[in-house]
Amino acid sequence: MQEELKVLIKAQYPVIYLVTSEEERTERAIAMIAQSKSQQRRVFVWTVTHGIIEYGQSRQTSQHHNTVSPEAAIQWVIQQKEPGIYIFKDLHPFTDSPPVTRWLRDAIASFKGTQKSIVLMSPMQQIPIELEKEVVVIDYPLPDLTELNQVLSHQLEQNKTRRTTTETREKLLKAALGLTKDEAEKVYRKAYVKSGRLTEKEVDIVLSEKKQLIRRNGILEYIEEDETIDSVGGLEELKKWLKQRSNAFTERAREYGLPQPKGMLILGVPGCGKSLIAKTTSRLWGLPLLRLDMGRVYDGSMVGRSEANLRNALKTAESISPAILFIDELDKSFAGGAGSSDSDGGTSSRIFGSFLTWMQEKTSPVFVMATANRVERLPGEFLRKGRFDEIFFVDLPNAEERQEIFNIHLSKRRREIARFDIEQLANVSDGFSGAEIEQALIAAMYEAFAQDREFTQLDIIAAIKSTLPLSRTMTEQVTALRDWARRRARPAASSIAEYQRLEF
């Protein structure tokens, strides 16, 4: 990315928009480009607090008076005759002002044939429509392993730690991947202060900084799941698919020639374990699980804010990859996304398009795991081949799977479950989802607890018979979903019964 920035400056692009929160690191990179033999340009930095100051000079000796206002600063830049690079920090709140926009356009016109460039530096992208054709946007990348290695080496030298194994260093570096340079420096210092060393045992301290990064983002949620994939009853075909790909993001898989998995869509009846399988995959693969809350993405307070929220969330997910990006109930998040101009001014449509483009073009190891209940609400573009590696359908559990579900939930609550007739419970609960089976068991326990006694087989049966399952209250919806899945999705269960149900 630094090479691209160098080319743009050398090609005399008038305005370059750098999206970054690392001001010091980015300034240093620009200064190196400006001081190269082929450029030899002076660098000036503008802030609303101090006006224009020459890079590397003290405020007292280099401050240019009366340049605090954006209009005066841009006018000063236009008047300069020598080649230069002019960095404007956080100009975006002022670009809504017509005079600022006009001065920027005047600057662009005056820069033709000169070696002058304005670099707009901001943690968020906000470009007025008048400048869209004139500005080139660059997302300045976070530090790579080489830069982080310099940070770690400096910290080890300060701590007088002479030797670390290659494996230890690699784990500490990969744990910090996705942090800014300052964040990496701080968390390495924090790890050393807490334990007096930097070894593999301190990797968890470094990873905790990533959790803070997710919390600060506000749109992503870092999910930690205690359950393993074995706590999901049935769905053997889906489990097998996931287990085969448990090492898909390793270097060994790349050397073998395997592409990185893109993602999967899990369709099915509500309460049948779709969300749980997504959460437990995180532990199976040993990857962080990030939940994308689409409700928080939408922000009507400012035009373009929703799109910026989505870009920032996806950028954060990419920065800590490899990771799993979990979107629950995708059908609610993007329902009608392709034609929302009448309801929300086209925001949903733009969000939908941005997400589709990102899914198609992403090269970072972010695995998208999405669930949906109402397939008819999903835009057809989501279901096109290539968006997801596989589309699985999770149907209501059959008798064998219901037995397994009862075993799992009873074992969680009681050590001895031999007194229960699991086969009878499975037969009585025909048409129940896994979630409904669990709730019936909990209802039976509440009934017995209120009478100060142990719950029995009869309590569970009574709770089941008093429950009207979703398969009966929403028969048409379940039938339509099964009919759709029979032709377009892969069954999540491997039993013959699963295929027979889809073929009814």
Secondary structure, DSSP 8 states (H G I E B T S, - for coil): -HHHHHHHHHTT-SEEEEE-S-HHHHHHHHHHHHTSTTT--EEEEEETTTEEEETTS-HHHH-BTT--SHHHHHHHHHH--S-EEEEEES-GGGTTSHHHHHHHHHHHHHTTTSSEEEEEEESS----GGGTTTEEEEE-----HHHHHHHHHHHHHHTT-----HHHHHHHHHHHTTS-HHHHHHHHHHHHHHHSS-SGGGHHHHHHHHHHHHHHHSSEEEE-----GGGS-S-HHHHHHHHHTTTTTSHHHHHHT-----EEEEEE-TTSSHHHHHHHHHHHHT--EEEE-HHHH--TTSTTHHHHHHHHHHHHHHHT-SEEEEES-HHHHSTTGGG-HHHHTTHHHHHHHHHHHHHHH--S-EEEEEEES-GGGS-GGGGSBTTBSEEEEE----HHHHHHHHHHHHHHH-S--TTS-HHHHHHHTTT--HHHHHHHHHHHHHHHHHTTS---HHHHHHHHHT---HHHHTHHHHHHHHHHHHHHSEES--SHHHHHHHT-
